[in-house]
Amino acid sequence: SLEHFPRLKTPEEFAKRFGLTFSKYKHNFLHHYNPMFGKIHTSLTTLENQVGPNGKTLHKTATLQFKNVFGIMGDKVYENIDSLAVDLLTTGLTTPELVDEIYCQVMKQLTENPKPDSEA
């Protein structure tokens, strides 16, 4: 079960935003996220205060990668899906600290996803 994955934040940690705890984030922590609401607000794993090879914090890079997951899975329409896949794979290869995060993001989007095509 994904909830026992090492380095995964607790639902309470994930639900904190701007110093407040939002119950909707806590409840949907490991379930499909609707891309209409934009990117996720924080990483799923503990990445805070770590910097990647590109100079950006790993936390910020992780939240930006969720866009790639949306597009590759077809949850949001983007013109060039191939470039999203290349970006996601390149990030995983060049920043090994994000591999667990990327895996968790994919599993989150697969969990209770209402679009059967997303699983293909």
C-alpha positions in Angstrom: 0.0 0.0 0.0 1.3 3.4 -0.9 0.5 4.9 2.5 3.4 2.9 3.9 5.9 4.1 1.3 9.1 5.4 3.0 9.6 9.2 2.9 5.9 9.8 2.2 4.5 12.8 4.0 1.7 12.2 6.4 -1.8 13.4 5.3 -1.5 16.2 7.9 1.8 17.4 6.4 0.4 17.3 2.9 -2.7 19.2 4.0 -0.8 22.2 5.3 -0.9 25.2 3.1 0.0 28.8 4.0 0.2 27.6 7.7 -3.3 26.2 7.6 -4.6 22.7 7.4 -7.1 22.0 4.7 -9.2 18.9 5.2 -9.9 18.4 1.5 -6.1 18.0 0.9 -5.9 15.6 3.8 -8.8 13.5 2.6 -7.5 13.3 -1.0 -3.8 13.0 -0.2 -3.3 9.7 -2.1 -6.3 9.8 -4.5 -6.7 11.2 -8.0 -6.3 14.9 -8.3 -8.3 17.0 -10.8 -5.9 19.0 -12.9 -8.6 21.7 -13.3 -7.4 22.9 -9.9 -3.8 23.4 -11.1 -0.7 21.7 -9.9 -0.4 20.1 -6.5 0.5 22.6 -3.8 3.4 20.6 -2.3 5.4 17.4 -2.8 4.0 14.0 -1.7 7.4 13.0 -0.2 9.7 14.8 2.2 11.8 17.1 -0.1 11.8 20.4 1.7 15.0 22.4 1.8 16.8 20.2 -0.7 18.2 21.7 -3.9 18.5 19.9 -7.2 21.2 20.2 -9.9 19.2 22.9 -11.7 19.4 25.2 -8.6 15.6 24.9 -7.9 14.4 23.3 -4.7 13.4 19.7 -5.2 10.0 20.6 -3.7 9.3 23.1 -6.5 10.6 20.8 -9.2 8.4 18.0 -7.9 5.2 20.1 -8.0 6.1 21.2 -11.6 6.6 17.5 -12.6 2.9 16.8 -11.7 2.0 18.7 -14.9 3.9 16.0 -16.9 2.0 13.3 -15.1 -1.3 14.9 -15.9 -0.4 15.2 -19.6 1.1 11.8 -20.0 -1.9 10.1 -18.4 -4.4 12.2 -20.5 -5.9 13.9 -17.5 -5.2 17.2 -19.0 -4.7 18.0 -22.7 -1.3 19.2 -23.8 0.0 19.5 -27.4 3.2 17.5 -27.2 2.9 14.5 -24.8 6.3 13.2 -26.0 8.1 16.3 -24.6 6.3 15.8 -21.3 7.5 12.2 -21.1 11.0 13.2 -22.0 11.0 15.9 -19.3 9.6 13.5 -16.6 12.1 10.8 -17.5 15.0 13.2 -17.7 14.2 14.7 -14.4 14.1 11.2 -12.8 17.4 10.3 -14.4 19.2 13.5 -13.5 17.7 14.0 -10.1 17.5 10.6 -8.4 16.1 12.2 -5.2 12.9 12.7 -7.2 12.3 9.1 -8.4 10.2 8.2 -5.3 8.2 11.4 -5.7 7.5 10.8 -9.4 6.4 7.2 -8.5 4.1 8.5 -5.8 2.6 11.1 -8.2 1.8 8.4 -10.8 0.2 6.2 -8.2 -1.8 9.1 -6.8 -3.2 9.8 -10.2 -4.1 6.2 -10.8 -5.9 5.8 -7.5 -9.7 6.3 -8.1 -9.1 8.0 -11.4 -12.5 8.3 -13.0 -11.0 8.2 -16.5 -10.3 4.6 -17.6 -8.0 5.9 -20.4 -5.6 7.3 -17.8 -4.6 3.8 -16.8 -3.5 2.9 -20.4 
